[in-house]
């Protein structure tokens, strides 16, 4: 059984660079603030769907102080030449109340310099593994139609998917109970 609170795994980006994937920790709020400063306006807009010029320490704390039951968050990173952790991206899901089906909203952000190297897919696949273990049956994500990177992550995951355009956003519902044949490899 997976213990999401102590989750730790290893993976590789498309270019072969090794990465760790681990449960987010409260003290990561400072690394999150630092990473946020290095994100482009476009990436911030894609993640929050509005301009957001700064992140407060309180907001960073809310993103990193999770219960690992109804709110699960993981970080992907690697070690610098000095042996220090460097964040690459963060992914999370939050359970949605009031449904017969156990659903969760999925979100992810990857540093601009590491986009298109598979970090988003790595985060998605590890959260998928944790979610299935915890009985989550469906991921829901709201994505801007121009966010081709995240749409590609969902498409390559090979999950049965329903997509609806609503109020200028794509609402993507992914069935976690089964996979269909993956159309493209990451």
GUKOL-791984 format. One line per 8 residues: number of its first residue (from 1); their letters; for each residue z, x, y of N, C-alpha, C, CB. Coordinates in nm, 4 decimals, always signed. Each point is the difference from the previous one (the first is absolute). Glycine has a CB too. Layout:
NUM) A) Z/X/Y/Z/X/Y/Z/X/Y/Z/X/Y; ... $
! end
This chain:
1) XXXXXXXX) +0.0000/+0.0840/-0.1191/+0.0000/-0.0840/+0.1191/+0.0000/+0.0883/+0.1252/+0.1225/-0.1837/-0.1253; -0.2008/+0.1452/+0.2229/-0.0115/+0.0754/+0.1247/+0.1170/-0.0345/+0.0913/-0.2519/+0.0048/-0.0208; +0.3170/+0.0977/+0.0724/+0.1031/-0.0189/+0.1016/-0.0650/+0.0322/+0.1337/+0.1927/+0.0585/-0.1604; -0.2351/-0.1618/+0.2337/-0.0750/+0.0188/+0.1246/+0.0785/+0.0804/+0.1021/-0.1162/-0.2148/-0.0428; +0.2467/+0.1987/+0.0456/+0.0845/+0.0695/+0.0972/-0.0050/+0.1528/-0.0185/+0.1498/-0.2022/+0.0065; -0.1775/+0.2469/-0.1290/-0.0034/+0.1438/-0.0315/-0.1383/+0.0427/-0.0472/+0.2428/-0.0086/-0.0603; -0.3440/-0.0680/+0.0973/-0.1365/+0.0267/-0.0465/-0.0479/+0.1377/+0.0464/-0.0482/-0.2469/+0.0042; -0.0095/+0.3214/-0.0981/-0.0609/+0.1287/+0.0299/-0.1120/+0.0236/-0.1005/+0.2174/+0.0919/+0.0963 $
9) XXXXXXXX) -0.3338/-0.0603/-0.0446/-0.1146/+0.0273/-0.0849/-0.0888/+0.1015/+0.0728/+0.0099/-0.2333/-0.1068; -0.1092/+0.2825/+0.0362/-0.0913/+0.0978/+0.0583/-0.1426/-0.0444/-0.0259/+0.1675/+0.1861/-0.0319; -0.2550/-0.1502/+0.1238/-0.1398/-0.0420/-0.0079/-0.0837/+0.1061/+0.0694/+0.0617/-0.2477/-0.0044; -0.1922/+0.2212/+0.0165/-0.0898/+0.0919/+0.0702/-0.0960/-0.0790/+0.0878/+0.0175/+0.1673/-0.1881; -0.0428/-0.1114/+0.3071/-0.0999/-0.0595/+0.0880/-0.1387/+0.0311/-0.0573/+0.1530/+0.0227/+0.2045; -0.2553/-0.0843/-0.1487/-0.1374/+0.0204/-0.0463/-0.0411/+0.1461/-0.0007/-0.0541/-0.2241/+0.0870; +0.1074/+0.3023/+0.0074/-0.0370/+0.1415/+0.0079/+0.0848/+0.0883/-0.0907/-0.0727/-0.0402/+0.2331; +0.1598/-0.0219/-0.3142/+0.0829/+0.0744/-0.0941/+0.1365/+0.0407/+0.0524/-0.2084/+0.0798/-0.0947 $
17) XXXXXXXX) +0.2348/-0.1037/+0.2219/+0.1299/+0.0355/+0.0583/+0.1104/-0.0815/-0.0673/-0.1100/+0.0574/+0.2213; +0.2145/+0.0100/-0.2724/+0.1099/-0.0744/-0.0621/+0.0836/-0.0732/+0.1044/+0.0055/+0.1677/-0.1854; +0.0409/-0.2860/+0.1493/+0.0871/-0.0795/+0.0863/+0.1155/-0.0552/-0.0834/-0.1948/-0.0606/+0.1520; +0.3063/+0.0417/-0.0858/+0.1102/-0.0722/-0.0635/-0.0004/-0.1415/+0.0546/+0.1386/+0.2120/-0.0293; -0.0891/-0.3040/-0.0501/+0.0172/-0.1390/+0.0415/+0.1443/-0.0334/-0.0336/-0.2478/-0.0658/-0.0381; +0.3228/+0.0266/+0.1389/+0.1422/-0.0259/-0.0227/+0.0476/-0.1195/+0.0806/+0.0354/+0.2426/-0.0452; +0.0785/-0.2932/+0.0022/+0.0642/-0.1095/+0.0733/+0.0330/+0.0471/+0.1406/+0.0955/-0.0963/-0.2137; -0.1163/+0.0085/+0.3094/+0.0344/+0.0302/+0.1390/+0.1524/+0.0097/+0.0093/-0.2090/-0.1192/+0.0895 $
25) XXXXXXXX) +0.2572/+0.2014/+0.0017/+0.1445/+0.0162/+0.0208/+0.0327/-0.0286/+0.1459/+0.0145/+0.1721/-0.1858; +0.1103/-0.2091/+0.2119/+0.0424/-0.0302/+0.1375/-0.0288/+0.1147/+0.0954/+0.1773/-0.1473/-0.0921; -0.1535/+0.2697/+0.0476/-0.0213/+0.1151/+0.0880/-0.1477/+0.0262/+0.0300/+0.2087/+0.0971/-0.0921; -0.2986/-0.1679/+0.0262/-0.1433/+0.0131/+0.0280/-0.0398/-0.0612/+0.1335/-0.0402/-0.0032/-0.2439; +0.1322/-0.0664/+0.3070/-0.0349/-0.0639/+0.1278/-0.0476/+0.1023/+0.1025/+0.1679/-0.1792/-0.0468; -0.1131/+0.2984/+0.0441/-0.0417/+0.1034/+0.0963/-0.1400/+0.0519/-0.0320/+0.2404/+0.0651/+0.0325; -0.2691/-0.0469/-0.1604/-0.1348/+0.0417/-0.0418/-0.1012/-0.1097/+0.0333/+0.0979/+0.1420/-0.1858; -0.0568/-0.2683/+0.1721/-0.0878/-0.1116/+0.0336/-0.0334/+0.0003/+0.1492/+0.0988/-0.1337/-0.1889 $
33) XXXXXXXX) +0.0015/+0.1554/+0.2723/-0.0238/+0.0075/+0.1442/-0.0961/+0.1142/+0.0343/+0.2290/-0.0958/+0.0407; -0.2106/+0.2094/-0.1047/-0.0867/+0.1160/+0.0234/-0.1433/-0.0299/-0.0456/+0.1982/+0.1545/-0.0286; -0.2120/-0.2147/-0.0886/-0.1335/-0.0341/-0.0514/-0.0684/-0.1011/+0.0908/+0.0778/+0.0453/-0.2342; -0.0019/-0.1417/+0.2838/-0.0553/-0.1040/+0.0873/-0.0624/+0.0624/+0.1244/+0.1717/-0.1634/-0.0841; -0.1074/+0.2678/+0.1359/-0.0518/+0.0687/+0.1187/-0.1361/+0.0646/-0.0249/+0.2350/+0.0412/+0.0708; -0.2656/-0.0130/-0.1986/-0.1260/+0.0664/-0.0343/-0.1070/-0.0971/-0.0494/+0.1319/+0.2020/-0.0562; -0.1013/-0.3300/+0.0598/-0.0990/-0.0995/-0.0421/-0.0862/-0.0393/+0.1195/+0.1555/-0.0861/-0.1807; -0.2817/+0.0636/+0.1544/-0.0918/-0.0411/+0.1066/+0.0262/-0.1450/+0.0384/-0.1735/+0.1631/-0.0825 $
41) XXXXXXXX) +0.1259/-0.2003/+0.2010/+0.0111/-0.1390/+0.0434/-0.0674/-0.0929/-0.0998/+0.0058/+0.0748/+0.2391; -0.1193/-0.0303/-0.2951/-0.0739/-0.0807/-0.0981/+0.0852/-0.0251/-0.1239/-0.2172/+0.0949/+0.0844; +0.2796/+0.0098/-0.1386/+0.0821/-0.0158/-0.1205/+0.1205/-0.0882/+0.0266/-0.0746/+0.2244/-0.0784; +0.1354/-0.2101/+0.1946/+0.1139/-0.0852/+0.0357/-0.0455/-0.1453/+0.0115/+0.1104/+0.1925/+0.1216; -0.2252/-0.2130/-0.0605/-0.0533/-0.1355/+0.0133/-0.0313/-0.0603/-0.1375/-0.0952/+0.0610/+0.2253; +0.0358/+0.0185/-0.3141/-0.0303/-0.0495/-0.1346/+0.1280/-0.0376/-0.0748/-0.2065/+0.1432/-0.0048; +0.3140/-0.0685/+0.0231/+0.1239/-0.0272/-0.0728/+0.0769/-0.1178/+0.0602/+0.0115/+0.2420/-0.0613; +0.0007/-0.2453/+0.1951/+0.0822/-0.1028/+0.0640/-0.0815/-0.1145/+0.0595/+0.1652/+0.1769/+0.0482 $
49) XXXXXXXX) -0.2978/-0.1635/-0.0453/-0.0943/-0.1004/+0.0490/+0.0214/-0.0353/+0.1460/-0.0113/-0.0891/-0.2290; +0.0621/+0.1860/+0.3016/+0.0161/-0.0118/+0.1448/+0.0276/+0.1401/+0.0530/+0.0885/-0.2408/-0.0145; -0.1153/+0.2629/+0.1429/+0.0367/+0.1293/+0.0582/+0.1526/+0.0158/-0.0038/-0.2060/-0.0034/+0.1506; +0.2502/+0.1198/-0.1823/+0.1444/+0.0269/-0.0074/+0.0183/+0.1461/+0.0393/+0.0413/-0.1759/-0.1846; +0.0057/+0.1982/+0.3041/-0.0009/+0.1346/+0.0564/+0.1101/+0.0886/-0.0524/-0.0999/-0.0959/+0.1995; +0.2088/+0.0381/-0.2424/+0.1076/+0.0828/-0.0534/+0.0788/-0.0784/-0.1036/+0.0141/+0.1274/+0.2166; +0.0622/-0.0537/-0.2960/+0.0891/-0.0598/-0.0977/+0.1415/+0.0428/+0.0359/-0.1793/-0.0008/-0.1824; +0.2702/-0.0934/+0.1846/+0.1390/+0.0311/+0.0326/+0.0734/+0.0499/-0.1245/-0.0021/-0.1741/+0.1832 $
57) XXXXXXXX) +0.1141/+0.2370/-0.1615/+0.0835/+0.0456/-0.1111/+0.0481/-0.1192/-0.0825/+0.0725/+0.2006/+0.1348; -0.0429/-0.3135/-0.0691/+0.0418/-0.1213/-0.0723/-0.1113/-0.0510/-0.0912/+0.1522/-0.0595/+0.1906; -0.2765/+0.0605/-0.1407/-0.1127/-0.0431/-0.0834/-0.0175/+0.0936/-0.1185/-0.1122/-0.0993/+0.2011; +0.1198/+0.2287/-0.1765/-0.0133/+0.0980/-0.1082/+0.1099/-0.0202/-0.1040/-0.1049/+0.1641/+0.1599; +0.2247/-0.1964/-0.1133/+0.1112/-0.0252/-0.0921/-0.0287/-0.1227/-0.0870/+0.1604/+0.1029/+0.1655; -0.2168/-0.2089/-0.1056/-0.0329/-0.1202/-0.0785/-0.1059/+0.0305/-0.1064/+0.0560/-0.1433/+0.1993; -0.1489/+0.2331/-0.1675/-0.1051/+0.0359/-0.0956/+0.0510/+0.0908/-0.1121/-0.1654/-0.0224/+0.1847; +0.2776/+0.0889/-0.1631/+0.0483/+0.0958/-0.0998/+0.1298/-0.0424/-0.0684/-0.1096/+0.1759/+0.1330 $
65) XXXXXXXX) +0.1760/-0.2776/-0.0837/+0.1232/-0.0495/-0.0611/-0.0352/-0.1255/-0.0795/+0.1460/+0.0956/+0.1880; -0.1892/-0.0745/-0.3112/-0.0492/-0.1108/-0.0824/+0.0901/-0.0188/-0.1218/-0.2363/+0.0441/+0.0773; +0.2319/-0.1631/-0.1374/+0.0896/-0.0305/-0.1118/-0.0602/+0.0279/-0.1376/+0.1010/-0.1715/+0.1446; -0.2302/+0.1987/-0.1532/-0.0726/+0.0302/-0.1242/+0.0019/-0.1156/-0.0998/+0.0571/+0.2389/+0.0347; -0.0256/-0.3577/+0.0141/-0.0130/-0.1206/-0.0809/-0.0990/-0.0942/+0.0668/+0.2364/+0.0249/-0.0863; -0.2037/-0.0698/+0.2072/-0.0923/-0.0865/+0.0730/-0.0908/+0.0803/+0.0936/+0.1688/-0.1845/-0.0138; -0.1316/+0.3076/+0.0423/-0.0783/+0.0875/+0.0880/-0.0016/+0.1385/-0.0642/+0.0618/-0.1335/+0.2113; -0.1800/+0.1747/-0.2561/-0.0177/+0.1295/-0.0659/-0.0924/+0.0850/+0.0863/+0.0344/-0.1017/-0.2314 $
73) XXXXXXXX) +0.0060/+0.2258/+0.2565/-0.0830/+0.0904/+0.0802/-0.0009/+0.1384/-0.0640/+0.0526/-0.1306/+0.2106; -0.1707/+0.1914/-0.2112/-0.0156/+0.1349/-0.0547/-0.0753/+0.0866/+0.1009/+0.0003/-0.0899/-0.2378; +0.0208/+0.2197/+0.2247/-0.0686/+0.0968/+0.0855/-0.0802/+0.0936/-0.0886/+0.1813/-0.0138/+0.1773; -0.2981/+0.0515/-0.1291/-0.0790/+0.1052/-0.0646/+0.0071/+0.1209/+0.0922/-0.1579/-0.1663/-0.1188; +0.1710/+0.2831/+0.0609/+0.0080/+0.1199/+0.0810/-0.0333/+0.1240/-0.0801/+0.1703/-0.1110/+0.1404; -0.1627/+0.2222/-0.0743/-0.0163/+0.1286/-0.0679/+0.0911/+0.1000/+0.0682/-0.2404/-0.0514/-0.0657; +0.2462/+0.1708/+0.0095/+0.0865/+0.1026/+0.0552/-0.0812/+0.0986/+0.0815/+0.1573/-0.0264/-0.1925; -0.1061/+0.0611/+0.3100/-0.0659/+0.0975/+0.0870/+0.0149/+0.1395/-0.0609/+0.0449/-0.1437/+0.2052 $
81) XXXXXXXX) -0.1111/+0.2399/-0.1449/+0.0124/+0.1384/-0.0461/+0.1432/+0.0488/+0.0098/-0.2347/+0.0427/+0.0707; +0.3131/-0.1030/+0.0206/+0.1411/+0.0357/+0.0155/+0.0895/-0.0748/-0.0990/-0.0441/+0.0459/+0.2415; -0.0160/-0.1332/-0.3247/+0.0769/-0.0758/-0.0976/+0.0623/-0.1267/+0.0543/+0.0438/+0.2120/-0.1099; -0.0841/-0.2534/+0.2304/+0.0541/-0.1216/+0.0596/-0.0889/-0.1195/-0.0335/+0.1025/+0.1353/+0.1860; -0.0387/-0.2512/-0.2026/-0.0765/-0.1224/-0.0249/-0.0829/-0.0370/+0.1216/+0.1764/-0.0788/-0.1588; -0.3006/+0.0397/+0.1327/-0.0866/-0.0532/+0.1050/-0.0511/-0.1349/-0.0456/-0.0671/+0.2320/+0.0777; +0.0879/-0.3335/+0.0047/-0.0419/-0.1364/-0.0339/-0.1511/-0.0133/+0.0113/+0.2205/-0.0895/+0.0801; -0.2800/+0.0157/-0.1728/-0.1429/-0.0293/+0.0019/-0.0248/-0.1480/+0.0262/-0.0401/+0.1898/-0.1584 $
89) XXXXXXXX) +0.1269/-0.2730/+0.1033/-0.0165/-0.1438/+0.0149/+0.1188/-0.0748/-0.0571/-0.2468/+0.0288/-0.0105; +0.2554/-0.1544/+0.0480/+0.1069/-0.0879/-0.0473/-0.0625/-0.1321/-0.0418/+0.1719/+0.1103/+0.1519; -0.1245/-0.1635/-0.2635/-0.0424/-0.1312/-0.0458/+0.1223/-0.0836/-0.0318/-0.2144/+0.0948/-0.0911; +0.1972/-0.2259/+0.0991/+0.1132/-0.0883/-0.0252/-0.0479/-0.1369/-0.0453/+0.1350/+0.1238/+0.1704; -0.0453/-0.1948/-0.2359/-0.0209/-0.1430/-0.0188/+0.1309/-0.0718/+0.0246/-0.1853/+0.0407/-0.1664; +0.1714/-0.1640/+0.2165/+0.1147/-0.0848/+0.0302/-0.0234/-0.1338/-0.0679/+0.0441/+0.1167/+0.2226; +0.0522/-0.1586/-0.3052/-0.0127/-0.1280/-0.0701/-0.0038/-0.1148/+0.0991/+0.1194/+0.0954/-0.1982; -0.2038/-0.1935/+0.1686/-0.0128/-0.1197/+0.0830/+0.0776/-0.1139/-0.0659/-0.2279/+0.0750/+0.0860 $
97) XXXXXXXX) +0.3184/-0.1375/-0.0125/+0.0809/-0.1080/-0.0585/-0.0791/-0.1308/-0.0115/+0.2052/+0.1078/+0.0959; -0.1518/-0.1975/-0.1772/-0.0502/-0.1369/-0.0023/-0.1263/-0.0230/-0.0794/+0.1031/-0.0210/+0.2150; -0.1189/+0.0861/-0.3275/-0.1196/-0.0187/-0.0801/+0.0371/+0.0039/-0.1484/-0.1431/+0.1040/+0.1819; +0.0690/-0.1796/-0.2621/+0.0207/+0.0039/-0.1453/-0.0452/+0.1342/-0.0563/-0.0309/-0.2495/-0.0130; -0.0735/+0.3048/+0.0736/-0.0525/+0.1299/-0.0402/+0.0722/+0.1064/+0.0816/-0.2276/-0.0982/-0.0614; +0.2702/+0.2071/-0.0031/+0.0682/+0.1079/+0.0707/-0.1051/+0.0817/+0.0760/+0.1866/+0.0089/-0.1756; -0.1901/-0.0292/+0.3084/-0.1004/+0.0629/+0.0870/+0.0672/+0.1005/+0.0921/-0.1433/-0.2070/-0.0090; +0.0635/+0.3072/+0.0488/+0.0497/+0.0990/+0.0949/-0.1110/+0.0386/+0.0957/+0.1656/+0.0858/-0.1687 $
105) XXXXXXXX) -0.1271/-0.0629/+0.2929/-0.0949/+0.0487/+0.0995/-0.0030/+0.1525/-0.0086/+0.0415/-0.2008/+0.1533; -0.1619/+0.2566/-0.1610/-0.0207/+0.1438/-0.0119/-0.0483/+0.0558/+0.1335/-0.0531/-0.0238/-0.2461; +0.1007/+0.1432/+0.2816/-0.0482/+0.0704/+0.1191/+0.0085/+0.1498/-0.0240/+0.0733/-0.1899/+0.1502; -0.1567/+0.2626/-0.0779/-0.0098/+0.1435/-0.0218/-0.0511/+0.0666/+0.1275/-0.0418/-0.0348/-0.2477; +0.0845/+0.1579/+0.2716/-0.0527/+0.0804/+0.1105/-0.0107/+0.1447/-0.0470/+0.1019/-0.1559/+0.1746; -0.2125/+0.2193/-0.1394/-0.0268/+0.1388/-0.0391/-0.0355/+0.0779/+0.1262/-0.0803/-0.0688/-0.2332; +0.1315/+0.1899/+0.2432/-0.0335/+0.0843/+0.1145/-0.1507/+0.0156/+0.0120/+0.2176/+0.1220/-0.0243; -0.2671/-0.1235/+0.1457/-0.1444/+0.0070/+0.0252/-0.0657/+0.1195/-0.0684/+0.0396/-0.1129/+0.2175 $
113) XXXXXXXX) +0.0231/+0.2282/-0.2098/-0.0607/+0.1222/-0.0538/-0.0137/-0.0036/-0.1518/+0.0958/+0.1242/+0.1923; -0.0309/-0.2204/-0.2582/-0.0033/-0.0078/-0.1463/-0.0657/-0.1275/-0.0505/+0.2058/+0.1369/-0.0048; -0.2655/-0.2134/+0.0950/-0.0688/-0.1198/-0.0445/-0.1265/+0.0388/-0.0753/+0.0933/-0.1305/+0.1947; -0.1335/+0.0479/-0.2869/-0.1170/+0.0207/-0.0860/+0.0214/+0.1089/-0.1046/-0.1414/-0.0738/+0.1893; +0.2663/+0.1106/-0.2137/+0.0311/+0.0975/-0.1058/+0.0752/-0.0654/-0.1158/+0.0078/+0.1815/+0.1729; +0.0032/-0.3148/-0.1707/+0.0622/-0.0714/-0.1112/+0.1481/-0.0273/+0.0148/-0.1689/+0.1028/-0.1376; +0.2298/-0.0686/+0.2513/+0.1438/-0.0218/+0.0176/+0.0324/-0.1492/-0.0018/+0.0163/+0.2127/+0.1336; -0.0976/-0.2947/-0.0679/+0.0216/-0.1447/-0.0022/-0.0061/-0.0556/-0.1419/-0.0974/-0.0144/+0.2295 $
121) XXXXXXXX) +0.0016/+0.0611/-0.3072/-0.0116/-0.0442/-0.1404/+0.1194/+0.0465/-0.0826/-0.2499/+0.0066/+0.0199; +0.2962/+0.1149/+0.0064/+0.1176/+0.0515/-0.0719/+0.1210/-0.0889/+0.0293/-0.0912/+0.2370/+0.0113; +0.1148/-0.2653/+0.1156/+0.1126/-0.0869/+0.0359/-0.0142/-0.1379/-0.0635/+0.0248/+0.1244/+0.2160; -0.1445/-0.1802/-0.2091/-0.0237/-0.1328/-0.0571/+0.0284/+0.0003/-0.1505/-0.1738/-0.0456/+0.1775; +0.1211/+0.1439/-0.2496/+0.0179/+0.0038/-0.1452/+0.1468/+0.0157/-0.0401/-0.2284/+0.0981/-0.0191; +0.3032/-0.0174/+0.0921/+0.1419/+0.0171/-0.0327/+0.0793/-0.1252/+0.0334/-0.0211/+0.2453/+0.0415; -0.0105/-0.3109/+0.0701/+0.0686/-0.1261/+0.0315/-0.0381/-0.1094/-0.0989/+0.0048/+0.0644/+0.2419; -0.1281/-0.0624/-0.2868/-0.0456/-0.0951/-0.1010/+0.0828/+0.0151/-0.1283/-0.2334/+0.0055/+0.0984 $
129) XXXXXXXX) +0.2546/+0.1174/-0.1394/+0.0798/+0.0295/-0.1200/+0.1433/-0.0516/+0.0154/-0.1420/+0.2037/-0.0432; +0.2029/-0.1760/+0.1583/+0.1370/-0.0459/+0.0256/+0.0045/-0.1525/+0.0061/+0.0499/+0.2131/+0.1257; -0.1445/-0.2742/-0.0551/-0.0020/-0.1456/+0.0163/-0.0137/-0.0701/-0.1342/-0.1006/+0.0281/+0.2270; +0.0097/+0.0195/-0.3098/-0.0166/-0.0623/-0.1325/+0.1290/+0.0091/-0.0802/-0.2443/+0.0579/+0.0023; +0.3099/+0.0561/+0.0038/+0.1268/+0.0183/-0.0712/+0.1054/-0.0996/+0.0501/-0.0543/+0.2446/-0.0326; +0.0499/-0.2782/+0.1617/+0.0963/-0.0927/+0.0588/-0.0470/-0.1458/-0.0066/+0.0735/+0.1845/+0.1508; -0.1830/-0.2094/-0.2211/-0.0455/-0.1369/-0.0205/-0.0825/-0.0603/+0.1117/+0.1975/-0.0243/-0.1339; -0.2439/+0.1057/+0.2285/-0.0854/-0.0512/+0.1072/-0.1356/-0.0353/-0.0609/+0.1203/+0.1402/+0.1776 $
137) XXXXXXXX) -0.1692/-0.2597/-0.1457/-0.1248/-0.0482/-0.0582/-0.1190/+0.0075/+0.0948/+0.1366/-0.1482/-0.1403; -0.1092/+0.1594/+0.2705/-0.1095/-0.0009/+0.0965/+0.0366/+0.0834/+0.1221/-0.0711/-0.2275/-0.0803; -0.0242/+0.3083/+0.1256/+0.0104/+0.0679/+0.1285/-0.0859/-0.0760/+0.0994/+0.0421/+0.2260/-0.1096; +0.0086/-0.2386/+0.2307/-0.0757/-0.0591/+0.1089/-0.0041/+0.1032/+0.1123/+0.0675/-0.2394/-0.0641; -0.1847/+0.2579/+0.1199/-0.0133/+0.0926/+0.1127/-0.0866/-0.0656/+0.1063/+0.0254/+0.2023/-0.1515; +0.0132/-0.1841/+0.2756/-0.0830/-0.0428/+0.1123/-0.0583/+0.1259/+0.0610/+0.1402/-0.2097/+0.0453; -0.2734/+0.2123/-0.0362/-0.0717/+0.1209/+0.0398/-0.1052/-0.0365/+0.1033/+0.0401/+0.1061/-0.2259; -0.0547/-0.0214/+0.3251/-0.1104/-0.0176/+0.0944/-0.1309/+0.0259/-0.0739/+0.1456/+0.0697/+0.1976 $
145) XXXXXXXX) -0.2489/-0.1498/-0.1726/-0.1265/+0.0162/-0.0732/-0.0630/+0.1383/+0.0171/-0.0355/-0.2434/+0.0281; +0.0635/+0.3120/+0.0828/-0.0577/+0.1320/+0.0214/+0.0782/+0.1113/-0.0695/-0.0860/-0.0829/+0.2168; +0.1983/+0.0513/-0.2805/+0.0799/+0.0998/-0.0712/-0.0592/+0.0236/-0.1390/+0.2077/-0.0689/+0.1282; -0.3222/+0.1321/-0.1298/-0.0747/+0.0216/-0.1249/+0.0758/+0.0854/-0.1010/-0.2085/-0.0202/+0.1314; +0.2896/+0.1129/-0.0816/+0.0768/+0.0847/-0.0907/+0.0945/-0.0807/-0.0871/-0.0163/+0.1835/+0.1655; +0.0932/-0.2722/-0.1039/+0.0962/-0.0803/-0.0774/-0.0717/-0.1023/-0.0866/+0.1707/+0.0312/+0.1803; -0.2774/-0.0882/-0.1297/-0.0779/-0.0943/-0.0806/-0.0548/+0.0716/-0.1244/-0.0617/-0.1333/+0.2084; +0.0191/+0.2578/-0.1911/-0.0477/+0.0800/-0.1133/+0.1092/+0.0272/-0.1016/-0.1659/+0.1038/+0.1507 $
153) XXXXXXXX) +0.2886/-0.0787/-0.1039/+0.1133/+0.0209/-0.0917/+0.0162/-0.1232/-0.0883/+0.1159/+0.1521/+0.1672; -0.1193/-0.2707/-0.1068/+0.0175/-0.1231/-0.0767/-0.1154/-0.0200/-0.0977/+0.1266/-0.1007/+0.1917; -0.2493/+0.1253/-0.1475/-0.1173/-0.0193/-0.0856/+0.0045/+0.0932/-0.1207/-0.1337/-0.0698/+0.2005; +0.1679/+0.1953/-0.1771/+0.0026/+0.0982/-0.1095/+0.1155/-0.0208/-0.0965/-0.1079/+0.1602/+0.1528; +0.2084/-0.2366/-0.1129/+0.1164/-0.0219/-0.0865/-0.0357/-0.0800/-0.1248/+0.1454/+0.0082/+0.2019; -0.2549/-0.0838/-0.1970/-0.0441/-0.0731/-0.1172/+0.0801/-0.1248/-0.0310/-0.0764/+0.2134/-0.0850; +0.1443/-0.2678/+0.1830/+0.0792/-0.1217/-0.0209/-0.0830/-0.1235/+0.0337/+0.2118/+0.1266/+0.0520; -0.1894/-0.2367/-0.1229/-0.0627/-0.1253/+0.0429/+0.0479/-0.0326/+0.1413/-0.0143/-0.0846/-0.2403 $
161) XXXXXXXX) -0.0794/+0.0586/+0.3297/+0.0316/-0.0123/+0.1418/-0.0657/-0.1227/+0.0610/+0.0221/+0.2476/+0.0138; +0.0524/-0.3143/+0.0744/-0.0526/-0.1085/+0.0821/+0.0119/+0.0449/+0.1445/+0.0646/-0.1807/-0.1699; -0.1723/+0.1706/+0.2445/+0.0014/+0.0414/+0.1397/-0.0410/-0.1176/+0.0879/-0.0531/+0.2388/-0.0649; +0.1328/-0.2623/+0.1686/-0.0259/-0.1101/+0.0928/+0.0038/+0.0573/+0.1413/+0.1011/-0.1741/-0.1588; -0.1985/+0.1361/+0.2411/+0.0014/+0.0375/+0.1414/+0.0759/-0.1081/+0.0750/-0.2216/+0.1258/-0.0179; +0.3271/-0.0857/+0.0891/+0.0853/-0.0942/+0.0709/+0.0435/+0.0607/+0.1323/+0.0792/-0.0994/-0.2176; -0.1113/+0.0350/+0.3284/+0.0422/+0.0459/+0.1328/-0.0379/+0.1456/+0.0268/+0.1879/-0.1623/-0.0119; -0.3066/+0.2027/-0.0316/-0.0476/+0.1357/+0.0240/+0.0551/+0.1054/-0.0940/-0.0230/-0.0670/+0.2312 $
169) XXXXXXXX) +0.1016/+0.0254/-0.3304/+0.0566/+0.0923/-0.0984/-0.0488/-0.0352/-0.1385/+0.2021/+0.0331/+0.1428; -0.2155/+0.0692/-0.2261/-0.0263/-0.0242/-0.1417/+0.1349/-0.0137/-0.0693/-0.2211/+0.1293/+0.0051; +0.2398/-0.2382/-0.0734/+0.1199/-0.0181/-0.0823/-0.0441/+0.0263/-0.1435/+0.1083/-0.1721/+0.1607; -0.0536/+0.2782/-0.2175/-0.0386/+0.0442/-0.1339/+0.1137/-0.0318/-0.0956/-0.1478/+0.1843/+0.0933; +0.1202/-0.2686/-0.1931/+0.0965/-0.0340/-0.1039/-0.0433/+0.0695/-0.1286/+0.0540/-0.2250/+0.1086; +0.0339/+0.3096/-0.1626/-0.0318/+0.0773/-0.1196/+0.0921/-0.0397/-0.1144/-0.0806/+0.1904/+0.1424; +0.0219/-0.2286/-0.2540/+0.0747/-0.0407/-0.1187/+0.0413/+0.1261/-0.0761/-0.1266/-0.2220/-0.0150; +0.2570/+0.2471/+0.0039/+0.0504/+0.1205/-0.0654/+0.0155/-0.0158/-0.1504/+0.1164/+0.0546/+0.2102 $
177) XXXXXXXX) -0.1403/-0.1737/-0.2613/+0.0246/-0.0245/-0.1416/-0.1066/+0.0579/-0.0909/+0.1175/-0.2041/+0.0666; -0.2332/+0.2377/-0.0107/-0.1063/+0.0561/-0.0834/-0.0942/+0.0835/+0.0847/+0.0164/-0.1950/-0.1568; -0.0871/+0.2842/+0.0917/-0.1022/+0.0799/+0.0682/-0.1359/-0.0445/-0.0501/+0.1570/+0.1979/+0.0262; -0.2547/-0.1901/+0.0620/-0.1371/-0.0145/-0.0452/-0.0567/+0.1398/-0.0028/-0.0275/-0.2365/+0.0951; -0.0922/+0.2508/-0.1419/-0.0603/+0.1336/-0.0077/-0.0110/+0.0581/+0.1411/-0.1299/-0.0637/-0.2098; +0.1732/+0.1885/+0.2241/-0.0090/+0.0668/+0.1286/-0.1459/+0.0337/+0.0280/+0.2340/+0.0939/-0.0252; -0.2837/-0.1369/+0.1428/-0.1393/+0.0180/+0.0349/-0.0324/+0.1414/+0.0459/-0.0054/-0.2383/+0.0604; +0.0985/+0.3024/+0.0072/-0.0203/+0.1348/+0.0491/+0.1240/+0.0825/-0.0313/-0.1544/-0.0822/+0.1833 $
185) XX) +0.1337/+0.2092/-0.2048/+0.1167/+0.0852/-0.0176/+0.0416/+0.0534/+0.1354/-0.0705/+0.0624/-0.2344; +0.1987/-0.0345/+0.2450/+0.0530/+0.0554/+0.1248/-0.0454/+0.1411/+0.0054/+0.2010/-0.1511/+0.0043 $
! end
